[in-house]
Amino acid sequence: MHSQYSITAARAAWSSIINEVAEGRDVEITRYGEPVAVVISKQRYEQMQANRLSFVERCLTLRSKHEADALLPSDWAASLLDRAPGEVPPTFSGELWRPAD
């Protein structure tokens, strides 16, 4: 369970908020009753950062879960080459882009 403070109350209770966070509890900050921020401990923040995947790792994970050609055919980039100034590539319909078959 976490505590919840409005921005105004958080300003007045900042020391209490820091103590709560240091004890391992998350604190939610609201504006006009809507959540806008969460204060978490440095330890929790570091854990979240350590478990975060890079863009490349996420792409590799996605590719390993799905057939690669289902995501993008191996020659998808070739369809993007500028064949001649002013010429519309054959895979561009004007409204929707889709990879060449």
The first five atom37 places (N, CA, C, CB, O) and aatype in JSON, in Angstrom:
{
  "aatype": [12, 8, 15, 5, 18, 15, 9, 16, 0, 0, 1, 0, 0, 17, 15, 15, 9, 9, 2, 6, 19, 0, 6, 7, 1, 3, 19, 6, 9, 16, 1, 18, 7, 6, 14, 19, 0, 19, 19, 9, 15, 11, 5, 1, 18, 6, 5, 12, 5, 0, 2, 1, 10, 15, 13, 19, 6, 1, 4, 10, 16, 10, 1, 15, 11, 8, 6, 0, 3, 0, 10, 10, 14, 15, 3, 17, 0, 0, 15, 10, 10, 3, 1, 0, 14, 7, 6, 19, 14, 14, 16, 13, 15, 7, 6, 10, 17, 1, 14, 0, 3],
  "atom_mask": [
    [1, 1, 1, 1, 1],
    [1, 1, 1, 1, 1],
    [1, 1, 1, 1, 1],
    [1, 1, 1, 1, 1],
    [1, 1, 1, 1, 1],
    [1, 1, 1, 1, 1],
    [1, 1, 1, 1, 1],
    [1, 1, 1, 1, 1],
    [1, 1, 1, 1, 1],
    [1, 1, 1, 1, 1],
    [1, 1, 1, 1, 1],
    [1, 1, 1, 1, 1],
    [1, 1, 1, 1, 1],
    [1, 1, 1, 1, 1],
    [1, 1, 1, 1, 1],
    [1, 1, 1, 1, 1],
    [1, 1, 1, 1, 1],
    [1, 1, 1, 1, 1],
    [1, 1, 1, 1, 1],
    [1, 1, 1, 1, 1],
    [1, 1, 1, 1, 1],
    [1, 1, 1, 1, 1],
    [1, 1, 1, 1, 1],
    [1, 1, 1, 0, 1],
    [1, 1, 1, 1, 1],
    [1, 1, 1, 1, 1],
    [1, 1, 1, 1, 1],
    [1, 1, 1, 1, 1],
    [1, 1, 1, 1, 1],
    [1, 1, 1, 1, 1],
    [1, 1, 1, 1, 1],
    [1, 1, 1, 1, 1],
    [1, 1, 1, 0, 1],
    [1, 1, 1, 1, 1],
    [1, 1, 1, 1, 1],
    [1, 1, 1, 1, 1],
    [1, 1, 1, 1, 1],
    [1, 1, 1, 1, 1],
    [1, 1, 1, 1, 1],
    [1, 1, 1, 1, 1],
    [1, 1, 1, 1, 1],
    [1, 1, 1, 1, 1],
    [1, 1, 1, 1, 1],
    [1, 1, 1, 1, 1],
    [1, 1, 1, 1, 1],
    [1, 1, 1, 1, 1],
    [1, 1, 1, 1, 1],
    [1, 1, 1, 1, 1],
    [1, 1, 1, 1, 1],
    [1, 1, 1, 1, 1],
    [1, 1, 1, 1, 1],
    [1, 1, 1, 1, 1],
    [1, 1, 1, 1, 1],
    [1, 1, 1, 1, 1],
    [1, 1, 1, 1, 1],
    [1, 1, 1, 1, 1],
    [1, 1, 1, 1, 1],
    [1, 1, 1, 1, 1],
    [1, 1, 1, 1, 1],
    [1, 1, 1, 1, 1],
    [1, 1, 1, 1, 1],
    [1, 1, 1, 1, 1],
    [1, 1, 1, 1, 1],
    [1, 1, 1, 1, 1],
    [1, 1, 1, 1, 1],
    [1, 1, 1, 1, 1],
    [1, 1, 1, 1, 1],
    [1, 1, 1, 1, 1],
    [1, 1, 1, 1, 1],
    [1, 1, 1, 1, 1],
    [1, 1, 1, 1, 1],
    [1, 1, 1, 1, 1],
    [1, 1, 1, 1, 1],
    [1, 1, 1, 1, 1],
    [1, 1, 1, 1, 1],
    [1, 1, 1, 1, 1],
    [1, 1, 1, 1, 1],
    [1, 1, 1, 1, 1],
    [1, 1, 1, 1, 1],
    [1, 1, 1, 1, 1],
    [1, 1, 1, 1, 1],
    [1, 1, 1, 1, 1],
    [1, 1, 1, 1, 1],
    [1, 1, 1, 1, 1],
    [1, 1, 1, 1, 1],
    [1, 1, 1, 0, 1],
    [1, 1, 1, 1, 1],
    [1, 1, 1, 1, 1],
    [1, 1, 1, 1, 1],
    [1, 1, 1, 1, 1],
    [1, 1, 1, 1, 1],
    [1, 1, 1, 1, 1],
    [1, 1, 1, 1, 1],
    [1, 1, 1, 0, 1],
    [1, 1, 1, 1, 1],
    [1, 1, 1, 1, 1],
    [1, 1, 1, 1, 1],
    [1, 1, 1, 1, 1],
    [1, 1, 1, 1, 1],
    [1, 1, 1, 1, 1],
    [1, 1, 1, 1, 1]
  ],
  "atom_positions": [
    [[0.85, -1.19, 0.0], [0.0, 0.0, 0.0], [0.89, 1.24, 0.0], [-0.96, 0.0, 1.23], [1.95, 1.25, 0.62]],
    [[0.46, 2.25, -0.68], [1.24, 3.49, -0.72], [0.4, 4.65, -0.21], [1.75, 3.76, -2.15], [-0.83, 4.6, -0.18]],
    [[1.11, 5.69, 0.18], [0.45, 6.91, 0.64], [0.15, 7.8, -0.55], [1.32, 7.66, 1.68], [0.74, 7.66, -1.62]],
    [[-0.77, 8.72, -0.35], [-1.13, 9.64, -1.41], [-1.24, 11.05, -0.82], [-2.47, 9.21, -2.08], [-1.86, 11.27, 0.22]],
    [[-0.61, 12.01, -1.51], [-0.62, 13.41, -1.08], [-0.96, 14.29, -2.28], [0.75, 13.82, -0.46], [-0.56, 14.0, -3.41]],
    [[-1.68, 15.34, -2.03], [-1.85, 16.36, -3.07], [-0.53, 17.13, -3.15], [-3.08, 17.33, -2.76], [0.3, 17.02, -2.25]],
    [[-0.35, 17.88, -4.19], [0.89, 18.66, -4.33], [1.03, 19.62, -3.15], [0.9, 19.45, -5.66], [2.12, 19.76, -2.6]],
    [[-0.05, 20.27, -2.78], [-0.01, 21.23, -1.66], [0.37, 20.53, -0.37], [-1.36, 21.93, -1.5], [1.22, 21.02, 0.38]],
    [[-0.25, 19.38, -0.1], [0.06, 18.62, 1.12], [1.48, 18.08, 1.08], [-0.93, 17.47, 1.31], [2.15, 18.02, 2.11]],
    [[1.94, 17.69, -0.1], [3.3, 17.16, -0.23], [4.35, 18.23, 0.1], [3.53, 16.63, -1.67], [5.37, 17.93, 0.73]],
    [[4.09, 19.45, -0.3], [5.03, 20.53, 0.04], [5.16, 20.68, 1.55], [4.56, 21.87, -0.59], [6.26, 20.86, 2.07]],
    [[4.04, 20.59, 2.23], [4.05, 20.77, 3.69], [4.59, 19.54, 4.42], [2.64, 21.07, 4.18], [5.1, 19.66, 5.53]],
    [[4.5, 18.37, 3.79], [4.89, 17.13, 4.48], [6.1, 16.46, 3.83], [3.73, 16.16, 4.49], [6.26, 15.25, 3.93]],
    [[6.94, 17.24, 3.18], [8.06, 16.67, 2.44], [8.94, 15.77, 3.31], [8.9, 17.79, 1.84], [9.34, 14.7, 2.86]],
    [[9.25, 16.18, 4.52], [10.08, 15.36, 5.42], [9.42, 14.02, 5.72], [10.36, 16.11, 6.74], [10.09, 12.99, 5.74]],
    [[8.13, 14.04, 5.95], [7.39, 12.79, 6.21], [7.39, 11.89, 4.98], [5.94, 13.1, 6.63], [7.5, 10.67, 5.09]],
    [[7.27, 12.49, 3.82], [7.3, 11.72, 2.58], [8.64, 11.03, 2.42], [7.01, 12.63, 1.36], [8.71, 9.85, 2.08]],
    [[9.72, 11.77, 2.66], [11.06, 11.19, 2.55], [11.22, 10.03, 3.54], [12.14, 12.27, 2.81], [11.8, 9.0, 3.19]],
    [[10.73, 10.2, 4.75], [10.8, 9.12, 5.75], [10.02, 7.88, 5.29], [10.26, 9.6, 7.1], [10.5, 6.76, 5.42]],
    [[8.84, 8.09, 4.74], [8.04, 6.96, 4.25], [8.77, 6.21, 3.13], [6.67, 7.46, 3.75], [8.82, 4.98, 3.12]],
    [[9.33, 6.98, 2.21], [10.04, 6.38, 1.08], [11.27, 5.63, 1.58], [10.45, 7.46, 0.06], [11.57, 4.54, 1.08]],
    [[11.98, 6.19, 2.54], [13.16, 5.53, 3.11], [12.8, 4.21, 3.78], [13.86, 6.45, 4.11], [13.62, 3.3, 3.85]],
    [[11.56, 4.11, 4.28], [11.09, 2.88, 4.91], [10.56, 1.88, 3.89], [10.01, 3.21, 5.92], [10.11, 0.8, 4.27]],
    [[10.62, 2.23, 2.61], [10.23, 1.28, 1.57], [8.84, 1.45, 1.01], [0.0, 0.0, 0.0], [8.4, 0.63, 0.21]],
    [[8.14, 2.47, 1.42], [6.78, 2.7, 0.9], [6.83, 3.73, -0.23], [5.83, 3.18, 2.03], [7.57, 4.71, -0.17]],
    [[6.03, 3.49, -1.26], [5.93, 4.45, -2.36], [4.93, 5.53, -1.97], [5.5, 3.74, -3.68], [3.99, 5.28, -1.21]],
    [[5.14, 6.73, -2.49], [4.24, 7.84, -2.21], [3.76, 8.42, -3.53], [4.94, 8.93, -1.33], [4.56, 8.79, -4.39]],
    [[2.45, 8.49, -3.67], [1.85, 9.03, -4.88], [1.48, 10.5, -4.67], [0.59, 8.2, -5.28], [0.93, 10.87, -3.63]],
    [[1.79, 11.32, -5.66], [1.48, 12.74, -5.61], [0.36, 13.0, -6.62], [2.75, 13.63, -5.92], [0.41, 12.54, -7.76]],
    [[-0.66, 13.74, -6.18], [-1.8, 14.02, -7.06], [-1.96, 15.51, -7.32], [-3.08, 13.46, -6.45], [-1.52, 16.35, -6.53]],
    [[-2.58, 15.81, -8.43], [-2.96, 17.19, -8.77], [-4.43, 17.15, -9.14], [-2.06, 17.79, -9.96], [-4.82, 16.44, -10.07]],
    [[-5.24, 17.89, -8.42], [-6.69, 17.89, -8.63], [-7.26, 16.46, -8.56], [-7.04, 18.53, -9.99], [-8.17, 16.11, -9.31]],
    [[-6.71, 15.66, -7.65], [-7.21, 14.31, -7.44], [-6.69, 13.26, -8.42], [0.0, 0.0, 0.0], [-7.0, 12.07, -8.26]],
    [[-5.93, 13.66, -9.42], [-5.38, 12.72, -10.4], [-3.91, 12.46, -10.11], [-5.56, 13.27, -11.84], [-3.16, 13.41, -9.88]],
    [[-3.48, 11.2, -10.11], [-2.06, 10.88, -9.87], [-1.18, 11.49, -10.97], [-1.85, 9.35, -9.82], [-1.46, 11.36, -12.16]],
    [[-0.1, 12.17, -10.54], [0.83, 12.77, -11.51], [2.27, 12.34, -11.29], [0.74, 14.28, -11.44], [3.11, 12.5, -12.18]],
    [[2.58, 11.78, -10.12], [3.95, 11.38, -9.84], [3.97, 10.35, -8.71], [4.83, 12.61, -9.47], [3.03, 10.23, -7.93]],
    [[5.07, 9.61, -8.66], [5.3, 8.66, -7.58], [6.72, 8.87, -7.08], [5.06, 7.18, -8.04], [7.66, 8.91, -7.88]],
    [[6.88, 8.98, -5.78], [8.21, 9.1, -5.17], [8.57, 7.71, -4.68], [8.23, 10.17, -3.99], [7.83, 7.08, -3.92]],
    [[9.74, 7.23, -5.13], [10.21, 5.89, -4.73], [11.62, 6.01, -4.15], [10.2, 4.92, -5.94], [12.29, 7.02, -4.34]],
    [[12.05, 4.97, -3.45], [13.38, 4.99, -2.84], [14.46, 4.86, -3.91], [13.52, 3.87, -1.8], [14.21, 4.37, -5.01]],
    [[15.65, 5.31, -3.57], [16.79, 5.18, -4.49], [17.06, 3.72, -4.79], [18.05, 5.85, -3.9], [17.38, 3.36, -5.92]],
    [[16.94, 2.86, -3.77], [17.17, 1.42, -3.97], [16.19, 0.85, -5.0], [17.03, 0.67, -2.62], [16.59, 0.11, -5.9]],
    [[14.92, 1.2, -4.88], [13.93, 0.71, -5.83], [14.2, 1.26, -7.23], [12.52, 1.1, -5.38], [14.06, 0.54, -8.22]],
    [[14.57, 2.52, -7.31], [14.9, 3.13, -8.6], [16.06, 2.39, -9.26], [15.26, 4.63, -8.42], [16.01, 2.09, -10.46]],
    [[17.1, 2.1, -8.49], [18.27, 1.39, -9.04], [17.89, -0.02, -9.5], [19.39, 1.32, -8.0], [18.4, -0.49, -10.51]],
    [[17.01, -0.69, -8.77], [16.54, -2.01, -9.18], [15.79, -1.92, -10.51], [15.63, -2.63, -8.09], [15.96, -2.76, -11.39]],
    [[14.96, -0.91, -10.63], [14.21, -0.73, -11.88], [15.15, -0.46, -13.05], [13.19, 0.42, -11.73], [14.95, -0.99, -14.14]],
    [[16.17, 0.34, -12.82], [17.12, 0.65, -13.88], [17.95, -0.58, -14.27], [18.05, 1.78, -13.45], [18.26, -0.77, -15.44]],
    [[18.3, -1.4, -13.29], [19.09, -2.59, -13.56], [18.3, -3.61, -14.38], [19.56, -3.22, -12.24], [18.89, -4.35, -15.17]],
    [[16.99, -3.65, -14.2], [16.14, -4.62, -14.91], [15.67, -4.11, -16.27], [14.95, -4.97, -14.07], [14.96, -4.81, -16.99]],
    [[16.06, -2.9, -16.6], [15.6, -2.27, -17.84], [16.4, -2.79, -19.03], [15.71, -0.73, -17.74], [17.63, -2.83, -18.98]],
    [[15.71, -3.18, -20.09], [16.37, -3.65, -21.3], [16.66, -2.47, -22.23], [15.5, -4.7, -22.02], [15.91, -1.5, -22.28]],
    [[17.76, -2.58, -22.96], [18.08, -1.56, -23.95], [17.17, -1.75, -25.16], [19.57, -1.64, -24.36], [16.47, -2.75, -25.27]],
    [[17.17, -0.79, -26.06], [16.36, -0.87, -27.27], [16.74, -2.11, -28.08], [16.54, 0.4, -28.12], [15.86, -2.83, -28.56]],
    [[18.03, -2.36, -28.22], [18.5, -3.51, -29.0], [18.05, -4.81, -28.33], [20.04, -3.48, -29.15], [17.61, -5.73, -29.01]],
    [[18.16, -4.89, -27.0], [17.72, -6.09, -26.29], [16.23, -6.31, -26.48], [18.05, -5.98, -24.8], [15.79, -7.45, -26.64]],
    [[15.45, -5.25, -26.46], [14.01, -5.38, -26.68], [13.71, -5.87, -28.09], [13.3, -4.05, -26.42], [12.83, -6.72, -28.28]],
    [[14.42, -5.35, -29.07], [14.23, -5.8, -30.45], [14.57, -7.27, -30.6], [15.08, -4.95, -31.42], [13.84, -8.02, -31.24]],
    [[15.68, -7.69, -30.01], [16.07, -9.09, -30.09], [15.06, -10.0, -29.4], [17.45, -9.29, -29.48], [14.78, -11.09, -29.88]],
    [[14.53, -9.54, -28.27], [13.5, -10.31, -27.57], [12.25, -10.43, -28.43], [13.15, -9.65, -26.22], [11.67, -11.51, -28.53]],
    [[11.84, -9.34, -29.06], [10.68, -9.36, -29.94], [10.89, -10.33, -31.1], [10.39, -7.95, -30.47], [10.01, -11.12, -31.42]],
    [[12.06, -10.24, -31.71], [12.36, -11.13, -32.85], [12.39, -12.59, -32.42], [13.69, -10.75, -33.49], [11.99, -13.46, -33.19]],
    [[12.87, -12.86, -31.21], [12.94, -14.25, -30.77], [11.56, -14.82, -30.46], [13.82, -14.37, -29.54], [11.37, -16.04, -30.53]],
    [[10.6, -13.96, -30.13], [9.24, -14.42, -29.82], [8.37, -14.57, -31.06], [8.58, -13.45, -28.85], [7.37, -15.28, -31.03]],
    [[8.75, -13.92, -32.15], [7.94, -13.94, -33.36], [8.82, -14.31, -34.54], [7.27, -12.57, -33.6], [10.03, -14.08, -34.54]],
    [[8.19, -14.88, -35.54], [8.92, -15.2, -36.76], [9.42, -13.89, -37.37], [8.02, -15.99, -37.78], [8.64, -12.96, -37.58]],
    [[10.7, -13.82, -37.64], [11.31, -12.56, -38.09], [10.64, -12.0, -39.33], [12.78, -12.77, -38.38], [10.42, -10.79, -39.4]],
    [[10.3, -12.84, -40.32], [9.68, -12.33, -41.54], [8.26, -11.82, -41.3], [9.67, -13.4, -42.59], [7.74, -11.04, -42.1]],
    [[7.63, -12.26, -40.21], [6.3, -11.76, -39.89], [6.37, -10.31, -39.42], [5.62, -12.64, -38.82], [5.43, -9.55, -39.59]],
    [[7.5, -9.94, -38.82], [7.68, -8.56, -38.35], [8.07, -7.66, -39.52], [8.74, -8.5, -37.24], [7.38, -6.69, -39.82]],
    [[9.15, -7.98, -40.15], [9.63, -7.24, -41.32], [10.35, -8.23, -42.23], [10.58, -6.05, -40.9], [11.23, -8.95, -41.78]],
    [[9.99, -8.27, -43.5], [10.73, -9.13, -44.43], [12.19, -8.7, -44.49], [10.09, -9.09, -45.84], [12.52, -7.54, -44.25]],
    [[13.05, -9.63, -44.82], [14.48, -9.33, -44.82], [14.86, -8.23, -45.8], [15.26, -10.58, -45.15], [15.87, -7.55, -45.6]],
    [[14.08, -8.03, -46.86], [14.41, -7.0, -47.86], [13.57, -5.73, -47.72], [14.21, -7.58, -49.25], [13.42, -4.97, -48.68]],
    [[13.01, -5.5, -46.52], [12.12, -4.35, -46.34], [12.81, -3.02, -46.6], [11.55, -4.36, -44.96], [12.19, -2.1, -47.12]],
    [[14.08, -2.91, -46.26], [14.78, -1.63, -46.42], [15.0, -1.3, -47.9], [16.11, -1.67, -45.69], [15.07, -0.12, -48.26]],
    [[15.13, -2.32, -48.75], [15.35, -2.08, -50.17], [14.2, -1.3, -50.79], [15.55, -3.4, -50.91], [14.41, -0.53, -51.73]],
    [[12.99, -1.5, -50.28], [11.84, -0.8, -50.84], [11.84, 0.69, -50.48], [10.56, -1.44, -50.35], [11.06, 1.46, -51.04]],
    [[12.7, 1.09, -49.57], [12.75, 2.49, -49.14], [13.75, 3.33, -49.93], [13.09, 2.56, -47.69], [13.79, 4.55, -49.77]],
    [[14.55, 2.69, -50.77], [15.56, 3.41, -51.53], [14.92, 4.42, -52.47], [16.44, 2.44, -52.33], [13.87, 4.16, -53.06]],
    [[15.55, 5.57, -52.59], [15.08, 6.61, -53.49], [15.51, 6.23, -54.91], [15.63, 8.02, -53.09], [16.68, 6.36, -55.26]],
    [[14.56, 5.77, -55.72], [14.89, 5.31, -57.07], [15.21, 6.5, -58.0], [13.72, 4.5, -57.65], [16.15, 6.43, -58.79]],
    [[14.46, 7.54, -57.88], [14.7, 8.73, -58.69], [13.97, 9.88, -58.02], [14.24, 8.53, -60.18], [12.92, 9.68, -57.42]],
    [[14.5, 11.09, -58.13], [13.81, 12.22, -57.51], [12.37, 12.34, -58.01], [14.57, 13.52, -57.79], [12.12, 12.31, -59.21]],
    [[11.45, 12.46, -57.08], [10.05, 12.64, -57.43], [9.29, 11.35, -57.69], [0.0, 0.0, 0.0], [8.06, 11.39, -57.82]],
    [[9.97, 10.21, -57.79], [9.27, 8.96, -58.05], [8.79, 8.36, -56.73], [10.2, 7.96, -58.79], [9.55, 8.28, -55.77]],
    [[7.55, 7.94, -56.68], [6.98, 7.35, -55.48], [7.36, 5.87, -55.44], [5.43, 7.53, -55.43], [7.09, 5.15, -56.4]],
    [[7.96, 5.4, -54.36], [8.3, 3.98, -54.26], [7.05, 3.13, -54.41], [9.01, 3.68, -52.92], [5.97, 3.54, -53.99]],
    [[7.18, 1.94, -54.99], [6.0, 1.11, -55.24], [5.29, 0.64, -53.98], [6.41, -0.08, -56.04], [4.12, 0.24, -54.05]],
    [[5.93, 0.68, -52.83], [5.28, 0.21, -51.61], [4.53, 1.33, -50.89], [6.31, -0.39, -50.68], [3.94, 1.08, -49.84]],
    [[4.55, 2.55, -51.42], [3.87, 3.66, -50.78], [2.59, 3.95, -51.52], [4.77, 4.91, -50.73], [2.61, 4.31, -52.69]],
    [[1.44, 3.79, -50.83], [0.14, 3.98, -51.49], [-0.35, 5.42, -51.38], [-0.88, 3.04, -50.88], [-1.34, 5.78, -52.02]],
    [[0.32, 6.24, -50.59], [-0.15, 7.6, -50.38], [-0.85, 7.74, -49.04], [0.0, 0.0, 0.0], [-0.82, 8.81, -48.43]],
    [[-1.5, 6.67, -48.58], [-2.18, 6.71, -47.29], [-1.5, 5.79, -46.28], [-3.65, 6.31, -47.46], [-1.2, 6.21, -45.16]],
    [[-1.26, 4.58, -46.67], [-0.68, 3.61, -45.75], [0.62, 3.07, -46.32], [-1.66, 2.46, -45.47], [0.73, 2.81, -47.52]],
    [[1.58, 2.91, -45.47], [2.84, 2.29, -45.88], [2.81, 0.84, -45.44], [4.06, 3.03, -45.28], [2.4, 0.54, -44.32]],
    [[3.24, -0.03, -46.3], [3.39, -1.43, -45.91], [4.59, -1.98, -46.66], [2.1, -2.26, -46.2], [4.87, -1.54, -47.77]],
    [[5.29, -2.94, -46.06], [6.47, -3.5, -46.72], [6.09, -4.19, -48.03], [7.18, -4.5, -45.8], [4.98, -4.69, -48.18]],
    [[7.02, -4.21, -48.96], [6.81, -4.9, -50.23], [6.63, -6.39, -49.96], [7.98, -4.65, -51.2], [7.26, -6.95, -49.06]],
    [[5.79, -7.02, -50.76], [5.57, -8.47, -50.6], [6.74, -9.28, -51.1], [4.3, -8.9, -51.32], [6.71, -10.51, -51.04]]
  ]
}
